[in-house]
Amino acid sequence: MEMALVISGLVFVGMLVLMVGGFALFQSRQHAKEWGERVKGKTKAKEDVKQDEGFGYLKAQMLHLLEKLGQVNKPKDQAETSRLRKTLVSAGYRSSRAPIIFLGTKILLMLICLGIFFLFGSDLTKNKPMSYFIGGMVGSAIVGFYAPQLWLSTSVQKRRERILDGFPDALDLMVVCVEAGLGLDQAIARVGEEISIGHKDLGEEFQILSLELRAGLTREQALRNLNARTDVDEIRSLVALLIQTDRFGTSIGQALRVHSDSMRMNRRLKAEEMAAKLPVKLMGPLILCIFPALLIVIMGPGVILLMKKVFPAMGGG
């Protein structure tokens, strides 16, 4: 058994050395080819250079494989594909290839989990009925298939939280820009540039909104697209406010000022609500963790005294 482990280790080290050496050789040839083309006066675009680089080539091949696998898992219902694309956009993945790559990732991870369980699970279930092995295979396939969906939901939630954290600053900055004399479109562009320094996700959304306005979309449609991409309640209320203000021709600066004050009040009320819930949430840890320890410290000496003095006397009497 020990000799088999030694042989397996040597084979693993040998394959690792061969892979590293092959990759280094591939990289050196790529660099030599690139320098040769530079000497001849030929240049490549940045995208082509990144594509030809080692990790870039591997990444392109991996994406190609995921697209092939995604075609197998592609839903026939177009509405389901649209919902997946909307969810990926909410997570920050706007590429047209993102849905098919995500579907391929689910298939690939399912196959990887099946392979891992097939290699290591057979030893764990060799003395048990066959149903354990089959159940483990099904469970590993389910875990591998639905793990990307769980990761996507978590990514969407975290991005919404990041957008929500920077939204009050963006709204205050928009109020300042509008009251300083800028139009709404120019204020949106300015906010997108400034807020991206501290809040990148929110800055990207405002920059996309500004680009859509420059491309010729109506303000209402561009604002609705912003709401669809973010799916945040505060941004939804701001979009509704701006659309109504644009329709009725009222003062945008005054409306933004009132909305900013009301949103700040709502955030204060939510903070007070969370603070008020804190004592109730602490009751469980207090009762389960701290109260038994206090009970032992307070009543322990008395119980020990009763066991040593009172109970023997009562038994002797």
HUUR-V296571 format. One record per backbone hydrogen bond with DSSP energy under -1.0 kcal/mol. NH is the residue of the N-H (numbers start at 1). CO is the residue of the C=O. Records with the same first field share a line. If there is no record, write none. Layout:
NH=CO + CO
This chain:
5=1
6=2
7=3
8=4
9=5
10=6
11=7
12=8
13=9
14=10
15=11
16=12
17=13
18=14
19=15
20=16
21=17
22=18
23=19
24=20
25=21
26=22
27=23
28=24
29=25
30=26
31=27
32=28
33=29
34=30
35=31
36=32
37=33
38=34
39=35
40=36
41=38
42=37
49=45
50=46
51=47
52=48
53=49
57=53
58=54
59=55
60=56
61=57
62=58
63=59
64=60
65=61
66=62
67=63
68=64
69=65
70=66
71=67
73=69
81=77
82=78
83=79
84=80
85=81
86=82
87=83
88=84
89=85
90=86
91=87
92=89
93=88
98=95
101=97
102=98
103=99
104=100
105=101
106=102
107=103
108=104
109=105
110=106
111=107
112=108
113=109
114=110
115=111
116=112
117=113
118=114
119=115
120=116
121=117
125=121
128=125
132=129
134=130
135=131
136=132
137=133
138=134
139=135
140=136
141=137
142=138
143=139
144=140
145=141
146=142
147=143
150=146
151=147
152=148
153=149
154=150
155=151
156=152
157=153
158=154
159=155
160=156
161=157
162=158
163=159
164=160
165=161
166=162
170=166
171=167
172=168
173=169
174=170
175=171
176=172
177=173
178=174
179=175
180=176
181=178
182=177
187=183
188=184
189=185
190=186
191=187
192=188
193=189
194=190
195=191
197=194
199=195
203=199
204=200
205=201
206=202
207=203
208=204
209=205
210=206
211=207
212=208
213=209
214=210
215=211
217=212
222=218
223=219
224=220
225=221
226=222
227=223
228=224
229=225
230=226
231=227
236=232
237=233
238=234
239=235
240=236
241=237
242=238
243=239
244=240
245=241
246=242
247=243
248=244
249=245
255=251
256=252
257=253
258=254
259=255
260=256
261=257
262=258
263=259
264=260
265=261
266=262
267=263
268=264
269=265
270=266
271=267
272=268
273=269
274=270
275=271
276=272
277=273
281=277
282=278
286=282
287=283
288=284
289=285
290=285
291=286
294=290
295=291
296=292
297=293
298=294
299=295
300=296
303=299
304=300
305=301
306=302
307=303
308=304
309=305
311=306
313=309
314=310
315=311
316=312
317=313
